[in-house]
Amino acid sequence: MTAYTYTTSPPRKPTHSGKPKHTKAWLIPTAAIPALGTALVPGGPGWQGALVLAVFAAAVGAWVLTSLDDTWIALAAVAVLAVAGVLAPADLFATLGADLVWLLIAAFVLAAGLTGSGLVDRFVAMVPARARSVRGLAHLSTVALVVSSLVVPSTSGRAALAVPVFTALAGALPRMVKALSVLFPTVVLLSAVSTLIGAGTHLVADQLLREATGDGIGFLRWLLLGLPLAVVSSHLAAEVVLRLFTTREDRRERFDLRAEFPPRGPWTRTERFAAVTIGAVLVLWCTEPWHGLPPALVGLVGALAMCVPPHRVTTGTALKTVPWSLLLFTAATAALGGALVASGAAAWVADVALSPVRGAPAWVVLMAVIVVSTAAHLAVQSRSARSSVLVPVVIPLATATGLAPAAAVFASTAAAGFCHTLTSSAKPVALFSGIDGVPTYSSRDLLRLSKVLAPLHVVVVAVFALLVWPSLGLPLVP
């Protein structure tokens, strides 16, 4: 291994064969019109709430049933609400300058600085060189991907980082290609829960929770709650992948990859400065309760520091790696979710959803939230879109059933991180399904994985929500 090229920008949206999605667009009004009709229902959400529901239903339908760009759909939805007077234009534009957007911008610039310094190259070369068996390689790769979730925002960015390593391993271990191709996107997706910047959906969920209750989760608390879950679920997933896609003989095979991944020599001055910069940012993020500086401001200062010598990236180069479409989509879905809450539509939907479990214990409601959130990727492919669907409903549902809203939102967001069933379920899955020159996995392989991993994921999230997180300061009931 000599040199790799990395990117933190999301891969291109996959194309799918078969009947074009736009031929099903006529189904969108069948969801929007009944939603608008809820204004006439006794005890319904009112005209404002019904309009928000109709626009929201149309947006979800467009995400699922058409090939239109997800960001365009989200922006069109909030523009309609603003023109209708449901969403104040000032509130709409404020989301574009919200802390979550600035935090993501800073995180992408920091990631570009790490990549430009060569530190990422050094790190990814070190991991496979230390492995001596298939199981060791799987778990060392898992550790590396979990660590990457702390500094590289967006699952698609981390998947792009992993592709060159995977292709090098595919050449060295051809019998392990399918297992490794399944392992990398699986761990990328499950490890995202480790930190607030692990996925844009976390920032959306945190902002909606803060707007609804006056208190969010924050970087340090999210890290304390999410990192243990990320470690446990990722390593369990690695074992599942090994059991499903390797033989006993494969797992017993010994090898030495140091020739393919030679050591890089002493750290350079640029690498040391990059490590110090990102380390300082992480420490300041984790100590926010003591110094009071917002994470977005800390990230901005760190991003500025990453763009001056001896770092090897300039401001212009770093900003080119920022996926602006993703930022607009995140801001728009946050505004859409906020409109659901402010209009009372989310509370009405939660009240309707509550009827089957009314009077049930809080843990039963929590289990229902976890199961629905885990399965939501089958209907809504974007993680941020799933948050804008689930979180506004989960908050009033939790309040009505005696659940702590923060516990319900965190469990829902963690559960929604499972999106492995279809190639179109998540960008990392799509990316690894179509790597040039390397045969990876089929749709049948993904279904085989999901049959085992989905129930396991539900159980793991439930165990953490009921037993682990309360001991870490996230009680099940207020």
Secondary structure by P-SEA (a helix, b strand, c coil): ccbbbbbcccccccccccccccccccaaaaaaaaaaacccccccccaaaaaaaaaaaaaaaaaccccccaaaaaaaaaaaaaaaccccaaaaaaaaacaaaaaaaaaaaaaaaaaaaaaaaaaaaaaaaacccaaaaaaaaaaaaaaaaaccccaaaaaaaaaaaaaaaaaacccaaaaaaaaaaaaaaaaccccccccaaaaaaaaaaaaaccccccaaaaaaccaaaaaaaaaaaaaaaaacccccccccbbbbccccccccccccaaaaaaaaaaaaaaaaaaacccccccaaaaaaaaaaaaacccccccaaaaaaacaaaaaaaaaaaaaaaaaaaaaaaaaaaaaaaacccccccaaaaaaaaaaaaaacccccccaaaaaaacaaaaaaaaaaacccaaaaaaaaaaaaccccccccccaaaaaaaccccbbbbcaaaaaaaaacaaaaaaaaaaaaaccccccccccccc
